[in-house]
Amino acid sequence: SGIVISNDGLILTNWHVIQDYKSVGVIFKPPGFNSVDPSNQYIADVLGTDEISDLALLQLRNKSKINRFAEFGNTSDIKVASTVHVIGHPFGENWTYNVGALSSYRRDYLWVGEKIKHKADVIQHQAPVNPGNSGGPLLNDDKKILGINSFIKAPGINYAVSVSTIKEFL
C-alpha cells in the first residue's frame, strides 16, 4: 500500500514494503468496486528510503494519472480517542477501508522488524490493520495524513509512523 502526496507523483510507503527494489509497479484504485487490472500498472522509482523509521519515497515516471493527492496533518491533530481511518490491502483484499480510534502517541518508539531495529515517533491506534495494510495511510476525519501504517503488536494494537517522523524524512 502507499499514498500519493504530491501532484509531482510522489508516493509515500514503508521501507519494508519496497526494500531491495529500485522500481515498483503501482496500480491506482479504479472507480467503484471494480477489480484490479494489472495491465493498468504504472512504474515508480524508489527515490529514498530510511530503514530505521521504515519509510520510503517513490516517484512515478508517468504522472498523468495524478488528479489529486493527500495532504499532511500536524502533530497537533494527533488526539487520543479521535477517529482514524485506514486504507490498504489486508491479506491481498484490495482497497479495504477501516475505521477506529487513536490510542496513543509514542515518541522515539523502538520496534524490531524481520532483520532490523526500527525507531520513530508512532501513533498507536485501533483501526483494523493486517499484513497488506503496511505503507497505507492513517487519516483523520479531515482526510489528512497522520501516519503511515507500519506494524502490528497484537490484534487491536496497531502502529503507524507519525507525521512528525514523515516530515523529518521528507
Disulfide bonds with the S-S distance in Angstrom:
none
